[in-house]
Structures are given as C-alpha cells and as structure tokens.
Amino acid sequence: QVPLVESGGGLVQPGGSLRLSCVGFATIFSVYDMDWYRQAPGKQREPVASISSGGVTKYADSIKARFTISKNAAKNTVYLQMNSLKPEDTGVYYCKTTITSWGQGTQVTVSS
C-alpha cells in the first residue's frame, strides 16, 4: 500500500482557519472514498470527515458546520477547510482510503 501525502497544517490562533490538502495518485479519489482522521495528544485516532467517490460528504458532530471536505479530481487532491478552529482541534491530521497506508500526517496546533 502507498500512503497519501498530507500538507497544510500549522500553528493558528483560536478562531482562525487552515486548509489541509491530501494528494493522491491516478484516479484514486474518483474510485475510492477518502477519510480525514485526527489524533490529539494522548488520544486515539478518530475520523472527522469523509467524502465518497461520488462526492457525498459526512462529518463528525464535533466539527460539523466548521469544517468542509471537498475534492479536485483533476488534481487528485482532497481538501479539508477548517474554520473557527478551537484548541481541541489540535492534533495530527491524516487522510486515508481503504487501499492506502497511513502517511505521516500534518500537525495542526490551535493555540494563543
């Protein structure tokens, strides 16, 4: 299995925004559903958002109305737009499909 490549994390103040990117290969996002996960310090990895091959989106209750998942098939890229960030959004964010392995993730830190 090959990992996807996450990027776009960083340090942001509460209330700020970040856009994460997940780059795949071939037409993977046109064929497979893709999930964003996050792992907060000392906690288990949890799913936060998903987008199906057909474009149907789902969100965890904790981030609903603040985060938006989208994809650009031509660029083989899935995005996670994160607005109104809170300190509890801090963690390492990963993207994954059923045929890819875990990547290194991208660190998001929300702190004043």
N, C-alpha and C positions, 0 to 999 in steps of 0.2 A: 504494500500500500504506500501511496505517496501522500505527504502532508500538503495541505493548503497553506498559503502564506498570508498571515495577518499583519496589518500595519495600522498606524493612525492613532495609537494610544499616546498618553502623555499626562502631564500634571495640569489640572484645571481647578479653578475655584468652584465652590458650590454655586449652582445656578448656571454654570457655563455649559458649553457644548463641545462635542467631539464627533468626528465621523471616522468610523473604523472601516477598513477595506479588507476583503478576503479575495485573493486572486487564485483562481483555479486553472484548469487546463482543458484543452479541447472544448467540448460542449457539455462539460460535466453539469453545469447548473441548469441546462435545458433538459437534462435527463434525470438528475437526482435532486431530492430535497436537500436543503442545506440548513444547518442549525448553528446559531451562535450560543456559546456557553460562556459562563464566567466562573472563576474560582476566587473567592475572597480569602484573605489570610485566615488560616486556621479552620476553613470550612470546606465542605465538599463542592465539587464542580456541579453547577446547576444550569439547566437550559434557560435561556432568556428570550429567544426569538427564533422563528423558523420561517422559511419560505419554500414552498413546494416548487416542483419543476414547472407547474402551471401558473405560479405566481401567487398562490394563496398564502397569506401570512397568519402567523399566530404569535402571541406574546404572553410572557409570564405576567401575572397580575401586578407584580412589584414594579414593572417598568412600562406597563400599558399606558398609552397616551403621552409618554415621554420619549420613547424610542421608536424608530421606524426602520424596518428592514426593507431593502429593495435590491434589485439586481440589474446589471447591464450585461446582457448575454453577449453582445458584440465584443465586450472587453473581458469576458469570463470573470466578472467581478461581482461580488455581493457586498453591499454596504450596510452598516448599522449607524444610523444617525441618532446620536444621543443628545437630548436636550434636557434642560432643568436638572442637571446632574446633582446627585446627593453624595455625601461621604460614604453611604452604604453601597454605592455603585462601584466603589474601589475594588479592584481585583485584576486578575489576568483574564483576558477575553480570548476565546478560541473559536474557530469555525471548523465545521466538520460535516462530511457526508458519510453515508454508510460504506463507501468504498475507499475512503481516505483515512490515514492515520492522524493522530494528534500532532499538531505543529507546536511551535514554541510559544505561540500566543503573543498578545500585545498588552502591555501593562497600562492600566487606567488608574490614575490616582486623583481623587477628588478631595481637595483639602485647601483650607485658607491659610 
